[in-house]
Amino acid sequence: MFSKLALRNVRRSFQDYGVYLLTLTFGVCLFYTFNSIDGQGAITYLAQSENPVVEVILTIIDIFSVFVAVVLACLILYANRFLLRRRKRELGTYLLLGLSQGQVSRLLFLETGLIGLVSLAAGLGLGTLASFGMSALTLSMFEIDLSALLALNFSPRAAGKTVLYFGIIFLLVMAFSGVQVSRSKLIDLIHGERKNEVLKPRPLMAAVIQLILGAVCLCTAYAILLVFGMAVAIAVPFLCFPMLGLGTLGTLLIFRSLSGFVMKFVQNRPGLYFKNLNMFTLRQWISKVHTTYLAQTVVCILLLLAIGITASSIGLNSTLSALTDGEAPVDITIWDYYSPENGEDPVDFDALLQAGGFAADQRLRGQTSLHIYRNDPSATGFQPGETEPPVQAVLALSEYNKQLALLGREAVSLGSAAYLVTEDSPVNGASYWRWLIVPDSVAEQLEVQNQCWSASYAGSPEETERAILQQIEPLELTRSIYADSRLAVYQDAMGSKILALFLGLYLGFTFLLAAAAVLALQQLSQGADNTRRYAVLRRLGAEENQVARSATQQVALAFLLPLALALVHSMVGMKAANEIIATAGRVDSAASSAVTAGVLLLVYGGYFLATSLACRRMAKNA
């Protein structure tokens, strides 16, 4: 009997509590997707290249997964509390029919187990597809063709970890439900739906003072962040704690002041207050603000974290890409620090490769050999000032133009100038050097410091580079030679990019899911409580579309107000974060903002739409 009843209740829950099941499924999907990265194409490629960052990524993901599991556990317990409140009358009816509290707890135990199995199965299936999409996203960040590593895989390790963590969470939910039922009285369960919050009017002046104090606290927190910078404001305790405390207090005061401020503001405009069902909508919303301003504050902070972390991770990724191009403008550069004093001559790399059977004319698009000279001010005429750093290398103009041609750039001319100073390195491994370009006649008077050979690949980068390194490997044992390739620099940078992207999206999605789910469950609970009121409105002559519009407006107010303040917070926070990221390279704010807006629209907008439709349906069926 209990199994049939539990199965019937679960089947009904798919319609009544779709947001709860959606949250469970998304939570399982999110957890599985980011714990299955060990089998995704990008990590597989870095592991094959023996990149040490792979272990770092996997370790950090494991650590943050514990934090994410705790957040999701709190979210699911919070959601279950709302569902139990919604079902108080149903549970009271079971007790009234003769079931003991232990039997009702057993029924809830079976329901939670069935819901857990359904959400785990759906979440793992959706997570497998999401993992494939994440793998495609990360592989698309590479400049080389890695399509062979793109495959739809199922990770038993990630699935087992997901089942273990969520199994523990569902056991906690079962225990929590049993305790709630055992501590409830029959009269409270039967009349639970009829208990309303008391709407205590607040003086307008008190609300205005709270609003002003909240704005002052926020402006002070913003000033600390912008004046001292994010790095200093977070690292220094006497700045960090006041900044965070004032920001949280300001957010709390603004949401607390809304109940009195908005009510008085609208009441002073009778044309707006008495239009359609605005009076009912406003009072229903205000009545919940009295006791949910703490939740609104938490939701606003969660949205701030979601927006800030997601946008920062995407902006950092674009900056790392630009840094990679600056550090390695050409496919490979081999530095030859030969010593004439020891009888060493510069290596003829073209002849060396040809002798080893390397077809340079087929496997390379071009190659150059540059002589790096030391600066002699008496010959070049370049004398660094006291505040001007010296140059690290001198190049002859003809060789510099050959290197520019290899890079696909236009040649330069000195004209009437005696020399040219540039910080744009034409070779790998010298991105922070200052280069002095002089006429060939001047270069002949200078001492040769070393030489570097550069090449651009025509075929597969990995195969070509492997063949070149095999040819120069014996020389590395007898003389000072080392290679600096774009592929090696790129692999190191890709590890950092993937780590930043994974952590940013992982935490961003987690906080966004938590914020959206909390609001959705609150509004569903309030919509269920309002069904009797919607029925009364119909008896009083309210039209169907007015009732449905009122339900939607209440949901919109609950979703949009925390989002609006979170956007203000995030704009200030991202300005400070971009100043830090910009020290490493260019920040593509437009791209990071567009992607973040897309994620926000997908998750937060999806929950808003689902909640609005559910509340409209409740109002319609009242």
N, C-alpha and C positions, 0 to 999 in steps of 0.2 A: 504493500500500500504506500509506504513512504517513498519507494523508488518511483512509482507512477506519479505521485503527487509532486515530487521534486522535479521529475521530467516535465510535467505540465507547467510548473512554475518557471522553469528555465526556458521552455518554449515561449511562454508569454513574455519573459524578460527580454527576448530579442526585439520585441516591439516596444515595450514600456521603458526599458533601460538600455537602449541601443548605445547611448553615449558611454555608459559604464563598460559594456563589452568592447566598444571601440577603443577605449583607453587601455584596457587589458591587452587587446590584440596589438595595438601600437607599441605598448611597453615591451611586450615579448619580441616584436619585430625589431625594435630599436636595439634591445639588448643583444639579440642574436647577430644582427648585422655587424655591429662593431666588435664583437668577440670572435667573428669568423674571418677577421682580416688576415690571419696567418695563411689562409688558402686563396686569398685574392691575388690577382695577377701582378699588381705593383709590388706587393711584399714578396711574392715568389721571385720576381725579377731581381729585387735587391738582395734577397737571400742567395740566389745563384751567383751574384757578384760578390758574395761574402762581405756585404756592407754591415759594419757593426751596429748601425742605427736600427736594424731590424729588431734586435733583442731589446733595445731601448723602447721602441714603439710598442712591442708586445707587453713589456713589463708595465709601462705607463697605462696602457689600455686596461690591463688587469687590475691595477690599483684604482683607476677611476671607475671601473665597473662596480666595485664595492660601493663607492659613493653613489653612483647612479641607482644601484639596487636599493639603497636606503631611501633615496628620494622617491623611487617608484613605490616602495613599500608604504611610506607615509601617505603617498597619493592614493593608493588603493584602499588603505585603511580609512582614509578620509572619505573616499567615495562610498565605501561600504556603510559608513555611519549615516550618510544621507539616504541610502537605500533602505536601511533599517527604519529610519524615521518615516520614510514614505510608506512602509509596509506595516506600521504599528497596528493599524486597524485590522489588517489581515491576520497578523500574528495573534492579536487579542481574540479574534474570532476562533482561531484554532484552540486557544485555551478555554474559551467559552463552550466549545463543543466537547470538551473533556480531555483534550490532550494535555499531558504534563509538560512542564517547562523543559524537562530532559528530552522529551519526544520532539518538541519544537526545535530545540537546539540540534537534535539529530537530523531533522529535516533541513535546517539551514546548512548543516555540515555536508549533506548530500548535494544540495544545490550549489554550494561553493565548489565542491569537487567537480561537478559536471561543468560548471562555467569555466573552471580552471582548465579542464581538458579541452574544451572547445576553443578557448582563447589561446592555449598553448599550440594546438594543432594549426589554427588559422595564423597565429603569429609566426610560427616557424616556416609555414609555407610562404607567407608574405615576406618574411625575413630572407628567405633564399633568393627571391626575386630582387629584393632591395640590395642584397649583398652583390648580386650580379651587376646591378646598376652602379653601386659604389665602386666595384672593380673597373667597370667601363669608364667611370669618371676619373679615377686616379690614373688609369692607363692613358687616357687622353691628354694628361698633363705632360707626358713624355714626348720628346721630339722624335724619337725613333719608333719604328713599327714594332709593336708588341701584341698585335692582334692574335697571335698564336696562343698567348697566355689567357685570353678572354674565354671563359667557359662557365657554364652554370653548374656550380658545385654545391654539395651539401656537406657542412662541417659537423661531424659527430661530436668533436670536442666542444664546439660552441653550443650545439644543441644540448649536450649533457650538462654543461654549465648553466644554460638558461633554465632547463628543467629543475636543476637543483635549487637555484636562487628563487625562482618563482614558486617552486614547491614549498619552500620555507615561508614565502610571503603568504601563500594561500592557507597554510597551516595557522599563521598568525591571524588571518582574517576569520578562519573558522573559530579559533579560540575567542577572538574579540566578539563575534556574533553570539556565541554561547553565553559569555559573561553579560552582554547587554540584555539578552532575553531573561536570564536568571535574575537580574537585578530590577526588572521592570514589573510594575503592578498591573493587574488586569484593567483597572479603571483608567490608568494612564495610557495603555495601549489602545483601548477602545476609543478614547476621546483625544488621542494624540494629534489628529488632524485639525481639531477645532481650537487648539491653543494658538492664540495670535500674540504677536509682539505688541506691546503698548506703545503707541506713538506719542512720545512726550515732546511737546513743542519746546524749542530752544530759542532764547532771545536772539534777535537779529544782531545786536551789538556783539554778543559773545561769539557768534559765528563769524562776523567780520574780523574781530580781533584774532580769532584762530586762523583765518585765512591769511591775514597780514603776517602773523608770526610764522606761519608755514612758508610763505614766500621769502621772508627774511632768512630763515634757516636754509632754504634751498639756495638762495643767492650766495650766502656765506660759504656753503659747501662747494658750490660751483667756483667761487673765487679762489678757494684754497687749491682746488684741482688745477685750474687754469694758470694761476700765478706760479705755483711751485712745480707744476708738471706732474704727470701720473707716476713716474718713477720715484720722485722724491716724496710725493704725497702718500704713496703706499708704503714705501720703505721706512719712513720716519714715523715712529709710533705716536708722538705728540701732534702730528698732522693727520695721520691716518684715522685714528679713532674719533677725533672731533669731526672730521669730514664725513665719515660714514654715519656717525651718530646724528649729526645735523641733517644730513640728507634723508635718513629714515624718519626722523622726527618731523621734518618739514612735509614729507609725503603723508605721514599719518595725520597731521593737523589739517592739511588741505582736504583730505577725504572726510575727516570728521566735521569740518565746517560746512560741507555741502548740504547736509540735511536742513540746517536752519537758513543758510544763505539762499539756496535755490528756491526753497519753499516761499520765503518772503518775497523774493524777486518776482516769481511767477504770479503769486497772489495779488501783487500790486498791478497786474495787467489782466483785468477780468476778461478781456476779449480772448486772451490766450488760455487763461486758467479754465474757463468754462466751455472752451471749444471742444466739440466731440467728447472723447473720454479722457481728455488731458488731466482733469482733476483726479480721476481714479488712477490713471497710470502713474502720475507723479506721487501720489500719496502711498501707493503700493511700493514704489521704488524707495521713497524716503523712509518708509517704515523699516526696510531692510538695511538701509545705510546706518541706522542707529547702532546696529549690532554687528554689521559686517565690514565696518571701515578697517578693522584689523586685517581681514581677509583681502580687502581691496589693496591695502598697503603691500601685503605679501605678494599678491598677483602682480602689482606694478613693479616690484623689485625683481621678480622672476622674469618678467618681460624685458626689463632692462638688461639682466644678465644674458638672456637669450639673444637679444638683438646685438648687444655689445660683443659677446664672444663670437657669434657667427660672423659679423662684419669684420672684426679684427682678424680672425683666422683667414678669411678670404683676401683681405687686404695684404696680410703678411705673405700669402702665397704669391700674389702678383709682384710684390717687392723682391722676393727671393728669385723669381724668374728673371727679373731685370738684372739682379746681381750676378746671376750665372752668366748672362751674355757679356757683362763687363769683365768678369774674371777670365773668361775663355772665349775670345772673339774668333779663334781659329780652331780647327779640329784637334791638332796636336802641335806642341812646341817642344823640341828637345834642346836642352841647354847643355853646351859643351864648355866647361871651364878647364881648358887645356893650359898646360904650363910649359912655355918655351924653355924655361930654366932647366926643366927636367928632360928636355929633348922631345917634348910632345908637340905634334903638329895638329892643326884643326882637322876634325874628321870630315871626310867627304861622304856625306850621308847618301847622296844619290848613287855613288859608286858602291858603297857598302850594301845598299838595298839590292842593286842590280846583281852584285856578286852572290847574294843569298837567294836569288831566284825570285825576287819581288818585282813584278812588272809595274813599275811606277807610272808609266805612260797610260796604263789601263786602269789602275786602281786608285790613282790620285788625280784630282782635278787641277792641282797646281802645287808647287813647292817653292820655297825661298830659303836662302841662307843669308843671315844678317851678321855683320860684325858690330859688336857693341864696343864703343870707345869710351875712354875716360875723359872727363872735361878738363881742358887746360885753358883757363881764362885768357892767357896770353895769345893763344891761337884762335879761340872761338869768339873772344870778346864778351862772353857771358860771365858776369861777375855777380853772384847772388848778393842781395842786400842783407841787412841784419834781420829783417822780418820775412825775407823771402827764402823758402827752403831750397837747398841745392838740387840739382838734377841728378838722377841715379844712372842715366845712360845717355849716350850721344850716338845718333845715327846719321849716316850720310843720306843726303836727299834722294839720290837715285835708289838706294836700297829701301828707304822708307816708302817711296812710291810703288816699288815692286810689292811690298807687303800690303799696301792699300789695294793694289790690283787683285791680290789673292783674296782679300776680304770683300771684293766687289765694290770698293769705294773709288771716288775720283781722286786723281793725283793732285798734289798741291804744288804751289810755286812760292819761292821766297820773295820774288820780285826785288825790290830795292832793300829789303830787310837783310840783315846779316845772319839772322838765325830765327828759328821758330821754337817756342816752348809749348808743349802740350801735355796734358794729363790723360789723354785718351790712348791707352796702351794698345799697340797693334799686335801684341803676342800674348800668349798665356803665361800666367804666373807672375805678372808684373802690373797688376791692376792699380796699385797704389804708387807707381813710379811717376816721376816727372821726366819727360823726354825732351832732349835738345836736338833739333834737326838743323844740320849745318850743310853748306855746300860740299861737294865731293872733294874739292881742292883743300878745304880746311880739314876734312876728316883724314886725309892722308898724312897730316902732321901730328895726329893724335895717337896715343898708345891704345892698342887693342886690349879690351878687358876680357871678353869672351865672345863666343859666337852662339847663335841659336838658329836651329833649322825648324821651319814650320811647313805644314802641309794641310791640304784640304782633301777630304776623302771623296771618292767617286762612287764607291760601292757600299757594302754593309759596314757601318762604323765599327761594330764590334769585331768582325772578322779582319778588317783592314788594320785596326789598331793592334789586335793580337799578333798579326804577322810582323808589324813594324817593331813591336816591343821584343819579339823573339830575336830579331836581328841585332838589336842594340844591347840585349841583356849581357852578352859576354864582355862588352866594353865597360859596363858598370862595375865589373870586378877589378879593373885595372886603372881606371881614371874617373875623374869627377864628371859624371854625366847623369842627368835625370830628365824624365819626361813629365810634361804637364799637359794633360789632355782634357778636352771639353767633356768627354764622356765621364771621366773620373770626377771632375768638378760637378758635373750635372747629377751624377749619382749621389754625391754627398748632399747637394742642395735638395734633391728630390726626397731624401730621407727626412730632412727638416720640413719640407713642404707637406709631405704626407702626414707627419706627426702633427703639425699645426692644423691641417685641414681636418683630420680625424677627430682630434680633441675638440676643436671648435664646433664641428657639426654635432659630435656626440653630446657635449654639454649643452650646446644651443638647443638642439632638439629636445633634450630632457627637460630643461627649464621651460621651454615653450609648451611642451606637452602638459607639464604640470600646471602651468598657469591657465591654459585653455580648459583643461579638464576640471579644475577647481571651479572656474566660473560656470562651465556648462552644468555641472552637478548642482551648484547653488540655484541656478535658474530653473532647472528641471524640478527641483524640490519646491521652489516657490511657485512654479506653474501648477504643480499638483495641488498645492495648498489653495491656489486661487480658483480651482474649478467650481467650487460652490459660489464664489463671488461672480464668476462669469455667468453662471446660471441665473443669479439674481438680476444681473444687468439685462439679460435677455427678457426676463419677465417685466422689467421696467421699460422695455421698448427699444433697447440698444440693437442696432443692426449687426448682422453677422460680420461684415467687413470691419466695423469699428472695434468689435471685440478682438478679432484676429490682429488688427493693427496695434491695439493696446498691448497684447502679449508680445508682439515683435519689438515694440518700442522699449518695453522693460528690459528685454534681452540686449538690445542695442546699447542702452544706457550702461548696463553692467559691463559690457565688453569694451565699449569705446572709451569710457572715461579713464580706466587704468592704462589703456594703450596710449591715449593722448599724452598723459604725464610721463609714461615710460619713454615715448619718443623724444620728449624734451630732455629727459635725463640722458638718453643715449646720444643725442646730438652733442651735448657737452662732453660726455665721456669719450666719444669717438674723436672729437677734436683733439683731446689730450692724448689719446692712444695713437692717432696718426702722426703726431709730432715725434713720438718715439720711433714708430715704424719708418718715418721719413728720414731718420738719421742713417738708416741702412740702405735706402733707395727710394725710388718714386712710389707714391701711394696712389693706386687706382681707386679713388673713392667712389666714382660712378659705378664701376663694376661691382664692388663689394656691396654698395647700397642696393643695387638692382637685384643681386642674388638674395640678399637678406630680405628684401621686400617680397620676393617670390616665395621664400620659405615661410615668411610670416603669413602671407596670403593663403598659402596651401594649408598650413596646420591651423593657425588661429582663425582664418576665415572659414575653413571647413567646419571647425567646431561651432563657430557662430551660426553658420547656416543650418547645421544639424540641430542645434539647440532651438533656433527660431522655429524650424519646422515642427519639432516635437512639441513646443509650447503652443503653437497655433493649433496643432491637432488636439491637445488637451483642452484648449478653449472651445474648439468646435464640438468636441464630444462631451462637454460639461452638461 
